[in-house]
Amino acid sequence: MAPRFDTLDDTTGLAVVDPIETRRFTASTPTALDPSPADPESFRFPVSSACTVEARALDLPYPVLMYVWRRGGEMLTDLTSESSAELPPDEYLLELNTPVKIYVQIEAGVSVESDVDSMRIEFDRPAEIVVGARSFHDSPETTVTTTDEPEDVMAAVSTFGSVLKTTTPERSWPTLRGHPPRVERGDELSIPDDLDAPETGITVEVPPNLESIYPVAPLAYYFGATVVPGERPRLTVGGFERRFDAGEGFEEEVVRTVKQAFLLDCVVRTEGYYPIEMADRNRVESRVDLDFAALYDAPFDEQLEAYFSVPYSTLADAMPTWHRVTFVRPTPRNVEALPYLVNDFSILRTPPRPSYEPTETKRRTRTALDDFKRAPPEGEVGDSHGADSPATKTRTATTRRGVPPVEDYVQTPDVDALEQAWVGEGTPVRGTKVLPEAFENDGAATSRGEDSATEDGVVDITVVCNDEAMREEWDAVAEVYGPREAISFDPSVHFDVTTDELRDVLQTPTDIFHYVGHIDGRGFECADGVLDARELDEVRMQTFLLNACRSYGQGVALVEAGSNGGIVSLGNVGNPAAVELGETMAKLFQGGFSVGSALAVTREATFVGSRYVAVGDPGFTVTGSGDVIPLLYVVDDTTDGELTLTLRGYPTRDHPIGSLSLSWIDDGPYFLSTGQCQAETTNEELVDLSSEMTYTPIIVDDELTLIQEWPGSD
């Protein structure tokens, strides 16, 4: 479904309507318009539909980020609120970043004036303009039905590439990929007639079993490939063949293929739409002998032949750290999760057999598992200091109620990624337990360029504290949940609520629900009894933090009732540790981190983080970041006021993997929005920037804090 162009009923102007994302953007004009169809191929950038109108000016309802290009491809300027420009008569392409991607082609003189409330684009005469539009396509457009037969699953996965807006290296830009169609299980294979896969000529052959099909889903999506049965796993196009049954083994070879092609596409695309200096290109260029300009337009077989003539080891330490690895049990029901995982461009692996044997690399995970296996008997809380000892008081039900039985837990291997997730039966002891329904819950897919906050720019936070002895956590997070320049956090707090009051709170719209208190297998402990979230048909929070012992089961119930996801505990949590966890999570949510990445950072920076997991959608965020993408700063070395930092980027749905970022600290080239880069600064410079980076987390001497709070700012 391509965007359409409507005239306005209440005034003169044009509405661009995106039926996929149900978004609409309007521009008023001095006179009435009569849109006529135009050729989408006339645009330099991919558009799905276009129209021609005659107008003297376009008045936008609010200022937007606008890039001005010459028709030949030279970028002239970028404009936003409170900026202006005067351009002499020429052929221009205006790129407007609105809820629908819009391009305007015009041959005339152009003037632009904007303030905080509006933007006017005026031409030196009434002129014919061509308007093109493209959906950001963050949600499934249509549904494919498949049986459980592997050949039908292959056909369903082969439709994923149909959403690519281009098959050039520019598809490494996230806005030029799109969300794969929804997949449902049924009695027969059904693929909509208008779902056209791109003609890339690329085929992926794998044995006809789910263990082989699921890991190649991101590959099929990114290459627009057709997946077919074959005993020898490989990718072919023209005379090129890439084998997956040698070297490091099937799954690892598939992963390396995706990573290497993606990195080199990101480098080669600098010869295309956006000739931007990129740190990643600088690193790669010194290691390889490739003609990037020639490869930009090369056929797939020639392009991939050149890409994979470079040994993986040559690029290994220039490869961006992937944002997420997801382990997917190869069972038929999990096919329905694939489009959402692939949309996030997660690496997919099938899990090894569960193992509970402790190793050095799993020590912290094993400790967390032991904690909840050693739950105290009914009626006992704490240790020999006594249940009411401030040092040992826990937020617990004292049995194993509220969490799965021990045999349901799985330990996943360490991965080369910022975070990890799990799909299918079993409960991971780290990372996110993905619940596919979370992606379809209201608000699950935040609009690119828009926060999930309400339209007035306020993130609503609801805190419930049901134990006066735990008020310390509210005191800690109240300072964190404060206003920001671009967006405000509006916290409300409720103490000692009853079951009816808590039910009302859970069913009142809010962006973050932060619970402080006790949870047991029966539900949330309230002043007059227990409220079980499993009995609720609907909840209205977008994300949550259930900072209580054994809150896993209640968190799952909240997702099943409509939430996008949140953070839960797997066992007993002492009150001081819970306060630390609550304050850290509040800081990371405030800094724009997603549910999954906030958990990953907390797990790294605090010991108590190993006792928590996420449930639902790991990619959900409640607000944006001051650094474009959320960055974690790690102080590696301090010498005489000189600081050496590692900057670690965590992609979000607003800025997914493939987008670029800069930091406040470094004026150097752009870098890919995942993994890490190095920067140097001074104590004084960082203090000066702290007002701009207020909610940016930094790790100093293994302690996580905010840059505005770090010791060097004293």
C-alpha positions as CSV (number, residue, x, y, z in Angstrom):
1,M,0.0,0.0,0.0
2,A,1.7,3.1,-1.2
3,P,1.1,6.6,0.3
4,R,-1.7,8.5,-1.4
5,F,-2.3,12.2,-2.0
6,D,-5.6,13.9,-0.9
7,T,-6.8,17.5,-1.1
8,L,-7.9,19.1,2.2
9,D,-11.5,19.5,3.0
10,D,-11.3,22.5,5.4
11,T,-8.7,24.5,3.5
12,T,-6.6,24.5,0.4
13,G,-3.6,22.2,0.4
14,L,-2.4,18.6,0.2
15,A,-2.5,15.6,2.6
16,V,0.0,12.8,2.3
17,V,-1.5,9.7,3.8
18,D,0.4,6.5,4.7
19,P,-2.0,3.6,5.0
20,I,0.6,1.2,6.4
21,E,1.4,3.2,9.4
22,T,-1.9,5.2,9.5
23,R,0.0,8.5,9.5
24,R,-0.9,11.7,7.8
25,F,1.0,14.9,7.0
26,T,-0.5,18.0,5.6
27,A,0.7,21.2,3.9
28,S,-1.6,24.1,3.1
29,T,-1.3,26.2,0.0
30,P,-2.5,29.7,-1.0
31,T,-4.8,28.2,-3.8
32,A,-6.7,25.0,-4.4
33,L,-4.7,22.0,-5.8
34,D,-5.6,19.5,-8.5
35,P,-3.1,16.6,-8.0
36,S,-2.3,14.4,-11.0
37,P,-0.2,11.2,-11.0
38,A,3.6,11.4,-11.5
39,D,6.3,8.9,-12.1
40,P,8.0,7.7,-8.8
41,E,11.1,6.7,-10.9
42,S,11.8,10.4,-11.5
43,F,13.2,10.8,-8.0
44,R,16.8,10.2,-7.0
45,F,15.6,8.5,-3.8
46,P,13.2,5.6,-3.6
47,V,9.5,6.7,-3.4
48,S,6.4,4.6,-3.7
49,S,4.0,7.1,-5.2
50,A,4.2,10.6,-6.6
51,C,1.9,13.4,-7.8
52,T,2.2,16.8,-9.6
53,V,0.6,20.0,-8.3
54,E,1.0,23.7,-9.1
55,A,1.6,25.9,-6.0
56,R,3.3,29.2,-5.0
57,A,4.0,28.0,-1.4
58,L,3.8,25.2,1.1
59,D,2.9,26.0,4.7
60,L,3.8,23.2,7.1
61,P,2.0,22.8,10.4
62,Y,5.3,22.6,12.3
63,P,9.0,22.8,11.5
64,V,10.6,19.7,10.2
65,L,14.2,18.7,9.4
66,M,14.7,19.5,5.7
67,Y,17.6,18.7,3.4
68,V,18.0,20.7,0.2
69,W,19.7,19.0,-2.7
70,R,20.5,20.1,-6.3
71,R,18.8,17.7,-8.7
72,G,22.3,16.4,-9.6
73,G,22.8,15.1,-6.1
74,E,24.8,17.8,-4.3
75,M,23.5,18.5,-0.8
76,L,23.3,22.3,-0.3
77,T,22.0,22.7,3.3
78,D,19.9,21.3,6.1
79,L,17.2,23.4,7.8
80,T,15.0,23.0,10.9
81,S,13.2,25.2,13.3
82,E,14.2,28.9,13.5
83,S,16.3,28.7,10.3
84,S,15.9,30.3,6.9
85,A,17.4,30.1,3.4
86,E,17.2,31.9,0.1
87,L,18.0,29.8,-3.0
88,P,18.3,31.3,-6.5
89,P,16.3,29.8,-9.4
90,D,17.5,26.2,-10.1
91,E,16.4,22.6,-10.0
92,Y,16.1,21.5,-6.4
93,L,15.1,18.4,-4.4
94,L,13.7,19.1,-0.9
95,E,13.8,16.1,1.5
96,L,11.3,16.5,4.3
97,N,11.5,14.3,7.5
98,T,7.9,14.1,8.5
99,P,5.8,11.1,9.7
100,V,5.7,10.1,6.0
101,K,9.0,10.5,4.1
102,I,8.3,13.3,1.5
103,Y,10.4,14.6,-1.4
104,V,9.6,17.7,-3.4
105,Q,11.1,18.4,-6.8
106,I,10.9,22.0,-8.0
107,E,12.5,24.2,-10.6
108,A,12.3,27.8,-9.2
109,G,13.8,30.1,-6.7
110,V,13.1,28.9,-3.1
111,S,12.9,30.7,0.2
112,V,12.4,28.9,3.5
113,E,11.4,30.6,6.8
114,S,10.7,28.7,10.0
115,D,10.1,29.3,13.7
116,V,9.3,27.1,16.6
117,D,5.7,26.6,15.4
118,S,5.7,26.6,11.6
119,M,7.7,26.3,8.4
120,R,6.9,28.1,5.1
121,I,8.5,27.0,1.8
122,E,7.8,29.7,-0.9
123,F,8.7,29.8,-4.6
124,D,9.5,32.8,-6.7
125,R,6.5,32.1,-8.9
126,P,3.6,29.7,-9.1
127,A,5.4,26.5,-10.2
128,E,4.8,22.9,-11.0
129,I,6.1,20.7,-8.2
130,V,6.4,17.0,-8.0
131,V,5.8,15.4,-4.6
132,G,7.0,11.9,-3.8
133,A,6.3,9.9,-0.7
134,R,7.5,6.7,1.0
135,S,6.2,5.0,4.1
136,F,8.7,4.4,6.9
137,H,7.1,1.0,7.0
138,D,7.7,0.2,10.7
139,S,4.8,-2.2,10.9
140,P,3.7,-5.2,8.9
141,E,1.7,-4.2,5.8
142,T,0.1,-7.6,5.2
143,T,-0.1,-11.2,6.4
144,V,1.4,-14.4,5.0
145,T,-0.1,-17.7,6.1
146,T,2.1,-20.8,6.2
147,T,1.6,-24.4,7.3
148,D,4.2,-26.1,9.5
149,E,5.8,-27.8,6.5
150,P,9.4,-26.6,6.0
151,E,8.9,-25.9,2.3
152,D,6.0,-23.6,3.1
153,V,8.0,-21.9,5.8
154,M,10.7,-21.3,3.3
155,A,8.2,-19.7,1.0
156,A,7.0,-17.4,3.8
157,V,10.5,-16.4,4.7
158,S,11.2,-15.7,1.0
159,T,8.6,-12.9,1.1
160,F,10.6,-10.9,3.7
161,G,12.7,-9.1,1.1
162,S,9.5,-7.8,-0.6
163,V,9.7,-4.7,1.7
164,L,13.1,-3.6,0.6
165,K,12.9,-0.1,-0.9
166,T,16.1,-0.7,-2.9
167,T,18.5,-3.6,-3.5
168,T,21.6,-1.4,-3.8
169,P,24.0,-1.0,-0.9
170,E,21.7,1.8,0.2
171,R,19.5,-0.9,1.8
172,S,21.9,-0.8,4.7
173,W,20.1,2.4,5.7
174,P,17.3,1.3,8.0
175,T,14.7,3.6,6.4
176,L,15.2,1.8,3.1
177,R,14.4,-1.7,4.4
178,G,10.9,-1.9,5.9
179,H,9.0,-4.3,8.1
180,P,8.5,-7.9,6.7
181,P,4.9,-9.1,6.4
182,R,3.2,-10.7,9.4
183,V,3.3,-14.5,9.4
184,E,0.5,-16.7,10.8
185,R,0.1,-20.4,10.9
186,G,-2.8,-22.0,9.0
187,D,-3.9,-25.0,7.0
188,E,-2.4,-23.9,3.7
189,L,0.2,-21.6,2.3
190,S,-1.3,-18.2,1.3
191,I,0.8,-15.3,0.0
192,P,-1.0,-12.1,-1.1
193,D,-0.8,-11.5,-4.8
194,D,0.6,-8.0,-4.5
195,L,3.5,-9.1,-2.3
196,D,6.3,-8.9,-4.9
197,A,9.8,-10.1,-4.0
198,P,12.6,-8.1,-5.6
199,E,14.3,-9.7,-8.6
200,T,17.7,-10.1,-7.1
201,G,18.4,-13.5,-8.5
202,I,19.8,-14.6,-5.1
203,T,18.9,-18.0,-3.8
204,V,19.6,-19.5,-0.4
205,E,19.6,-23.2,-0.2
206,V,19.3,-25.0,3.1
207,P,18.1,-28.5,4.2
208,P,14.3,-28.5,4.6
209,N,14.1,-28.2,8.4
210,L,13.4,-25.4,10.8
211,E,16.8,-25.6,12.4
212,S,18.3,-24.5,9.1
213,I,15.5,-22.1,7.9
214,Y,15.3,-19.8,11.0
215,P,18.9,-18.8,11.1
216,V,18.9,-17.7,7.4
217,A,15.8,-15.5,7.8
218,P,17.8,-12.2,8.3
219,L,20.0,-13.2,5.3
220,A,16.9,-13.8,3.0
221,Y,15.4,-10.4,4.2
222,Y,18.5,-8.4,3.6
223,F,19.4,-9.9,0.2
224,G,15.9,-10.2,-1.0
225,A,16.7,-13.9,-1.5
226,T,14.5,-16.9,-2.3
227,V,14.9,-19.8,0.2
228,V,14.7,-23.2,-1.3
229,P,15.5,-26.8,-0.2
230,G,19.0,-28.0,-0.8
231,E,21.2,-30.5,1.0
232,R,24.3,-28.3,0.7
233,P,23.6,-25.0,2.4
234,R,24.8,-22.1,0.3
235,L,23.9,-18.7,-1.2
236,T,24.1,-18.4,-5.0
237,V,23.6,-15.6,-7.6
238,G,24.9,-15.7,-11.2
239,G,28.2,-17.5,-11.0
240,F,28.9,-16.7,-7.4
241,E,28.5,-19.2,-4.6
242,R,28.9,-18.8,-0.8
243,R,29.0,-22.0,1.1
244,F,27.7,-22.4,4.6
245,D,28.8,-25.9,5.4
246,A,32.6,-25.3,5.8
247,G,34.8,-23.1,8.0
248,E,33.2,-22.3,11.3
249,G,30.0,-24.3,10.8
250,F,26.6,-23.5,9.3
251,E,25.2,-20.9,11.7
252,E,28.5,-19.1,12.1
253,E,29.1,-18.9,8.4
254,V,25.5,-17.5,7.9
255,V,26.2,-14.9,10.6
256,R,29.5,-13.9,9.1
257,T,27.9,-13.5,5.6
258,V,25.3,-11.1,7.0
259,K,27.9,-9.1,9.0
260,Q,30.5,-8.8,6.2
261,A,28.0,-7.9,3.5
262,F,26.3,-5.3,5.8
263,L,29.6,-3.7,6.8
264,L,30.8,-3.4,3.2
265,D,27.5,-2.1,2.0
266,C,27.7,0.6,4.7
267,V,31.1,1.6,3.3
268,V,30.1,1.4,-0.4
269,R,27.0,3.4,0.1
270,T,29.2,6.5,0.9
271,E,29.6,6.5,-2.9
272,G,25.8,7.0,-3.3
273,Y,23.1,9.2,-1.8
274,Y,25.0,10.5,1.2
275,P,28.8,10.9,0.5
276,I,29.5,11.3,4.2
277,E,32.9,10.8,5.8
278,M,32.5,7.7,8.0
279,A,34.9,6.3,10.6
280,D,34.0,2.8,9.6
281,R,35.0,3.4,6.0
282,N,38.4,4.8,7.2
283,R,39.0,1.6,9.1
284,V,38.0,-0.7,6.3
285,E,39.7,1.2,3.5
286,S,43.1,0.7,4.9
287,R,42.7,-3.0,5.0
288,V,41.2,-3.9,1.6
289,D,41.9,-3.3,-2.0
290,L,38.3,-2.7,-3.3
291,D,37.0,-0.1,-5.7
292,F,34.0,1.2,-3.7
293,A,32.8,3.4,-6.5
294,A,32.7,0.6,-9.0
295,L,31.0,-1.8,-6.5
296,Y,28.2,0.7,-5.8
297,D,26.5,-0.1,-9.1
298,A,27.9,-3.6,-9.7
299,P,25.6,-6.6,-10.2
300,F,25.1,-8.7,-7.2
301,D,27.4,-11.6,-8.3
302,E,30.3,-9.2,-9.0
303,Q,29.6,-7.2,-5.8
304,L,29.5,-10.3,-3.6
305,E,32.5,-11.9,-5.3
306,A,34.5,-8.8,-4.4
307,Y,33.1,-8.6,-0.9
308,F,34.0,-12.2,0.0
309,S,37.4,-12.1,-1.6
310,V,38.3,-10.4,1.6
311,P,38.9,-12.9,4.4
312,Y,36.6,-12.3,7.4
313,S,39.7,-12.2,9.7
314,T,40.9,-9.1,7.8
315,L,37.7,-7.2,8.8
316,A,37.0,-8.9,12.1
317,D,38.2,-6.1,14.4
318,A,36.5,-3.4,12.2
319,M,33.2,-5.2,12.3
320,P,30.6,-3.4,14.3
321,T,29.4,-5.2,17.4
322,W,25.9,-6.5,16.6
323,H,23.1,-5.1,18.7
324,R,21.3,-8.4,19.5
325,V,21.5,-12.1,19.0
326,T,18.2,-14.0,19.5
327,F,18.0,-17.7,20.2
328,V,14.9,-19.2,18.6
329,R,13.7,-22.7,19.4
330,P,13.1,-24.3,16.0
331,T,9.5,-25.2,16.6
332,P,6.6,-24.3,14.2
333,R,4.9,-21.8,16.5
334,N,8.0,-19.6,16.6
335,V,7.7,-18.8,12.9
336,E,5.2,-16.1,13.9
337,A,8.0,-14.2,15.7
338,L,10.4,-14.1,12.8
339,P,9.1,-10.9,11.0
340,Y,9.6,-8.9,14.2
341,L,13.0,-10.3,14.9
342,V,14.1,-9.7,11.3
343,N,12.7,-6.2,11.3
344,D,15.1,-5.4,14.2
345,F,17.8,-7.1,12.0
346,S,18.7,-9.4,14.9
347,I,21.1,-12.3,14.4
348,L,19.1,-15.5,14.8
349,R,20.5,-18.7,16.2
350,T,19.0,-21.9,17.3
351,P,19.8,-22.7,20.9
352,P,22.1,-25.4,22.1
353,R,20.8,-28.0,24.5
354,P,20.2,-26.5,28.0
355,S,23.1,-26.9,30.3
356,Y,23.4,-26.1,34.0
357,E,27.1,-26.8,34.4
358,P,28.9,-23.8,35.8
359,T,31.8,-22.3,33.9
360,E,34.0,-19.2,34.4
361,T,32.1,-17.3,31.7
362,K,28.7,-18.3,33.3
363,R,29.6,-17.7,36.9
364,R,27.4,-14.6,37.4
365,T,24.5,-16.3,35.6
366,R,24.9,-19.4,37.7
367,T,24.9,-17.3,40.8
368,A,21.6,-15.8,39.9
369,L,20.2,-19.2,39.2
370,D,21.4,-20.5,42.5
371,D,19.8,-17.5,44.3
372,F,16.3,-18.4,43.2
373,K,16.9,-22.1,43.5
374,R,17.8,-21.6,47.2
375,A,14.6,-19.7,48.1
376,P,13.9,-19.8,51.8
377,P,11.2,-22.1,53.1
378,E,7.7,-20.8,53.7
379,G,7.7,-18.3,56.5
380,E,11.4,-17.5,56.4
381,V,12.8,-14.3,55.0
382,G,16.4,-13.0,55.1
383,D,19.1,-14.8,57.0
384,S,20.4,-15.2,60.5
385,H,20.1,-11.5,61.1
386,G,16.4,-11.8,61.0
387,A,13.7,-11.0,58.6
388,D,13.4,-7.4,59.6
389,S,17.1,-6.6,59.4
390,P,17.6,-3.5,57.2
391,A,20.6,-5.1,55.7
392,T,18.8,-8.3,54.5
393,K,15.2,-7.3,54.1
394,T,13.9,-8.7,50.8
395,R,10.9,-7.9,48.6
396,T,9.8,-11.5,48.4
397,A,7.2,-14.1,48.6
398,T,9.0,-16.9,50.4
399,T,8.3,-19.8,48.0
400,R,9.0,-20.5,44.4
401,R,5.6,-19.2,43.4
402,G,5.7,-16.5,40.7
403,V,8.6,-17.9,38.7
404,P,9.0,-21.0,36.5
405,P,10.2,-24.3,37.8
406,V,14.0,-24.7,37.8
407,E,13.9,-27.2,34.9
408,D,12.4,-24.5,32.6
409,Y,15.4,-22.2,32.9
410,V,18.0,-22.1,30.1
411,Q,21.5,-20.8,30.1
412,T,22.4,-19.4,26.7
413,P,26.1,-19.1,25.6
414,D,28.0,-15.9,25.6
415,V,27.5,-14.0,22.3
416,D,29.4,-11.3,20.4
417,A,26.5,-8.8,20.7
418,L,25.3,-6.0,23.0
419,E,22.3,-8.0,24.2
420,Q,20.6,-11.3,23.7
421,A,17.1,-12.6,23.6
422,W,15.2,-15.9,23.7
423,V,12.1,-17.1,21.8
424,G,10.2,-20.3,22.6
425,E,9.6,-22.5,25.6
426,G,11.9,-22.0,28.5
427,T,13.0,-19.0,30.5
428,P,16.4,-17.4,29.9
429,V,18.4,-16.5,33.0
430,R,19.8,-13.4,31.1
431,G,18.5,-11.2,28.4
432,T,14.9,-11.0,27.2
433,K,12.2,-13.6,27.1
434,V,10.5,-12.4,23.8
435,L,6.8,-12.6,23.9
436,P,5.6,-12.1,20.2
437,E,2.3,-10.6,21.2
438,A,4.2,-7.6,22.7
439,F,5.1,-6.4,19.1
440,E,1.4,-6.2,18.3
441,N,0.3,-4.4,21.5
442,D,-0.7,-0.8,21.2
443,G,2.3,1.5,20.9
444,A,4.7,-1.4,20.4
445,A,6.2,0.1,17.2
446,T,7.3,3.7,18.1
447,S,7.2,6.0,15.1
448,R,10.5,6.8,13.6
449,G,11.3,10.4,14.5
450,E,8.6,10.4,17.2
451,D,8.9,9.5,20.8
452,S,6.4,7.2,22.5
453,A,5.6,10.1,24.8
454,T,2.2,11.8,24.6
455,E,1.7,14.5,22.0
456,D,2.5,17.2,24.5
457,G,6.0,15.9,24.8
458,V,5.6,14.5,28.3
459,V,6.5,11.0,29.3
460,D,4.1,9.9,32.0
461,I,5.5,7.7,34.8
462,T,3.5,6.0,37.4
463,V,5.3,4.8,40.6
464,V,3.5,2.6,43.1
465,C,5.3,2.0,46.4
466,N,3.5,-0.5,48.5
467,D,5.9,-0.7,51.4
468,E,6.9,2.3,53.5
469,A,10.2,0.6,54.3
470,M,11.1,0.7,50.6
471,R,10.4,4.4,50.1
472,E,14.1,5.0,49.7
473,E,13.7,3.8,46.1
474,W,11.1,6.4,45.3
475,D,13.3,9.1,46.8
476,A,16.1,7.9,44.6
477,V,14.2,7.8,41.3
478,A,12.2,11.0,41.9
479,E,15.3,13.0,41.2
480,V,16.1,10.9,38.1
481,Y,12.6,11.2,36.6
482,G,13.0,14.9,36.1
483,P,12.5,17.3,33.2
484,R,14.7,17.5,30.1
485,E,15.0,20.3,27.6
486,A,13.3,18.5,24.8
487,I,10.9,16.3,26.7
488,S,9.6,16.2,30.2
489,F,9.1,13.3,32.6
490,D,5.9,13.6,34.7
491,P,6.0,11.2,37.6
492,S,3.1,10.4,39.9
493,V,3.4,8.3,43.0
494,H,0.9,6.2,44.9
495,F,1.6,4.7,48.3
496,D,0.0,1.7,50.0
497,V,-2.7,1.2,47.3
498,T,-5.6,-1.2,47.7
499,T,-6.3,-3.9,45.1
500,D,-9.0,-1.7,43.5
501,E,-6.7,1.3,43.4
502,L,-3.9,-0.8,41.8
503,R,-6.3,-2.2,39.2
504,D,-7.3,1.4,38.3
505,V,-3.6,2.4,38.1
506,L,-2.7,-0.5,35.8
507,Q,-5.6,0.3,33.5
508,T,-4.8,4.0,33.3
509,P,-2.6,5.0,30.3
510,T,1.1,5.7,31.3
511,D,4.4,5.3,29.6
512,I,6.3,3.7,32.5
513,F,4.9,1.8,35.4
514,H,7.5,1.4,38.2
515,Y,6.4,-0.9,41.0
516,V,8.2,-0.9,44.4
517,G,7.0,-3.5,46.9
518,H,6.2,-7.2,47.3
519,I,5.0,-9.7,44.7
520,D,4.4,-13.4,45.3
521,G,3.0,-16.2,43.1
522,R,-0.5,-14.9,43.7
523,G,0.2,-11.3,42.5
524,F,0.9,-7.8,43.7
525,E,0.6,-7.4,47.5
526,C,-1.7,-4.5,48.4
527,A,-3.0,-2.9,51.5
528,D,-6.1,-5.1,51.5
529,G,-5.0,-8.2,49.8
530,V,-3.4,-9.4,46.5
531,L,-4.1,-8.4,42.9
532,D,-3.2,-11.0,40.3
533,A,-2.4,-9.4,36.9
534,R,-3.4,-12.7,35.2
535,E,-7.0,-11.8,36.0
536,L,-6.8,-8.5,34.1
537,D,-8.1,-8.3,30.5
538,E,-6.3,-5.1,29.7
539,V,-3.5,-2.9,31.1
540,R,-2.4,0.5,29.7
541,M,1.3,1.0,30.5
542,Q,3.8,0.8,27.7
543,T,6.7,-0.5,29.7
544,F,7.3,-1.4,33.3
545,L,9.8,-2.2,36.0
546,L,8.5,-4.6,38.6
547,N,11.1,-4.2,41.3
548,A,10.0,-6.9,43.6
549,C,11.0,-10.5,44.3
550,R,9.8,-13.1,41.8
551,S,8.0,-10.7,39.6
552,Y,8.5,-12.7,36.4
553,G,5.0,-14.2,36.3
554,Q,3.2,-10.9,36.9
555,G,5.4,-9.3,34.2
556,V,4.4,-11.9,31.6
557,A,0.8,-11.3,32.5
558,L,1.1,-7.6,32.0
559,V,2.5,-8.2,28.5
560,E,-0.3,-10.7,27.7
561,A,-2.8,-8.0,28.8
562,G,-1.4,-5.3,26.5
563,S,2.0,-3.9,27.7
564,N,5.0,-3.8,25.3
565,G,7.4,-5.3,27.9
566,G,9.5,-4.6,30.9
567,I,11.9,-5.7,33.6
568,V,11.2,-8.4,36.1
569,S,13.1,-10.4,38.7
570,L,13.7,-14.2,38.9
571,G,14.3,-14.5,42.6
572,N,14.7,-12.8,45.9
573,V,16.2,-9.3,45.8
574,G,17.5,-7.5,48.9
575,N,16.2,-4.0,49.4
576,P,19.5,-2.1,49.0
577,A,20.2,-4.0,45.7
578,A,16.7,-3.3,44.5
579,V,17.1,0.4,45.1
580,E,20.3,0.4,43.1
581,L,18.6,-1.5,40.3
582,G,15.6,0.8,40.3
583,E,17.7,4.0,40.2
584,T,20.0,2.6,37.4
585,M,17.0,1.6,35.3
586,A,15.4,5.0,35.7
587,K,18.5,6.7,34.5
588,L,18.8,4.4,31.4
589,F,15.1,4.8,30.5
590,Q,15.6,8.5,30.8
591,G,18.6,8.3,28.6
592,G,16.7,6.7,25.7
593,F,17.8,3.1,26.2
594,S,15.4,0.3,25.1
595,V,14.2,-2.3,27.5
596,G,16.7,-4.8,26.3
597,S,19.7,-2.5,26.2
598,A,18.9,-1.0,29.6
599,L,19.0,-4.4,31.1
600,A,22.2,-5.3,29.3
601,V,24.0,-2.2,30.6
602,T,22.6,-2.8,34.1
603,R,23.8,-6.4,34.1
604,E,27.3,-5.2,33.1
605,A,27.4,-2.3,35.6
606,T,25.8,-3.8,38.7
607,F,25.9,-7.2,40.3
608,V,22.2,-7.2,41.0
609,G,21.4,-6.9,37.3
610,S,22.1,-10.6,36.9
611,R,18.9,-11.3,38.9
612,Y,16.6,-9.6,36.4
613,V,15.4,-10.4,32.9
614,A,13.2,-8.5,30.4
615,V,10.0,-9.9,29.0
616,G,8.1,-8.8,25.9
617,D,9.7,-6.6,23.2
618,P,13.4,-5.9,23.9
619,G,13.5,-3.0,21.5
620,F,10.8,-0.8,23.0
621,T,11.9,2.7,24.2
622,V,9.9,5.5,25.9
623,T,12.0,8.5,24.8
624,G,14.8,9.5,22.5
625,S,18.5,10.2,23.4
626,G,20.4,13.4,23.4
627,D,23.2,11.6,21.4
628,V,20.9,10.6,18.5
629,I,21.4,7.0,19.7
630,P,21.9,6.1,23.3
631,L,25.6,6.0,24.1
632,L,27.3,4.5,27.1
633,Y,30.6,6.3,27.9
634,V,33.3,4.2,29.7
635,V,36.3,6.0,31.1
636,D,39.3,3.8,30.2
637,D,42.1,6.0,31.5
638,T,42.6,9.3,33.3
639,T,46.0,10.9,33.2
640,D,46.6,14.5,34.3
641,G,43.1,15.5,33.4
642,E,43.2,13.8,30.0
643,L,40.5,11.2,29.5
644,T,40.4,8.2,27.2
645,L,36.9,7.0,26.6
646,T,35.1,4.1,24.9
647,L,31.8,5.1,23.4
648,R,29.4,2.2,23.0
649,G,26.3,2.8,20.8
650,Y,23.0,1.0,21.4
651,P,20.6,1.2,18.3
652,T,16.9,1.9,18.8
653,R,13.9,1.6,16.6
654,D,14.2,5.3,15.9
655,H,17.8,4.9,14.9
656,P,18.3,1.2,14.1
657,I,21.5,-0.6,13.0
658,G,22.8,1.0,9.8
659,S,22.1,4.6,10.9
660,L,24.9,6.9,11.8
661,S,25.7,8.9,14.9
662,L,28.0,11.5,16.4
663,S,28.8,12.2,20.0
664,W,28.8,15.5,21.9
665,I,32.5,14.9,22.6
666,D,34.0,14.2,19.3
667,D,33.8,16.4,16.1
668,G,35.3,13.5,14.1
669,P,33.5,11.5,11.4
670,Y,30.2,9.8,11.7
671,F,30.2,6.2,13.0
672,L,27.8,3.3,12.6
673,S,25.2,3.3,15.4
674,T,26.2,0.0,17.0
675,G,29.3,-1.2,18.8
676,Q,32.0,1.0,20.0
677,C,34.6,3.7,19.1
678,Q,37.3,5.6,21.0
679,A,37.4,9.3,21.9
680,E,39.7,11.5,23.9
681,T,38.7,14.6,25.9
682,T,39.7,16.4,29.0
683,N,38.1,16.7,32.4
684,E,37.2,20.3,31.8
685,E,35.6,19.7,28.4
686,L,33.5,16.9,29.8
687,V,32.3,19.1,32.6
688,D,31.4,21.8,30.1
689,L,29.4,19.4,28.0
690,S,27.6,17.8,31.0
691,S,24.7,20.2,30.7
692,E,24.1,19.0,27.2
693,M,24.6,15.3,28.1
694,T,22.6,15.4,31.4
695,Y,21.1,11.9,31.0
696,T,24.1,10.2,29.3
697,P,25.4,7.3,31.4
698,I,29.1,6.9,32.1
699,I,31.0,4.1,33.8
700,V,33.9,5.3,36.0
701,D,35.9,2.8,38.0
702,D,33.2,0.1,37.3
703,E,30.5,2.4,38.7
704,L,27.6,3.5,36.6
705,T,26.5,7.1,37.0
706,L,25.3,10.0,34.8
707,I,27.8,12.4,33.3
708,Q,26.2,15.3,35.2
709,E,26.9,13.3,38.4
710,W,30.4,11.8,37.8
711,P,33.2,12.7,40.2
712,G,35.1,14.8,37.7
713,S,32.2,17.4,37.6
714,D,32.7,18.3,41.3
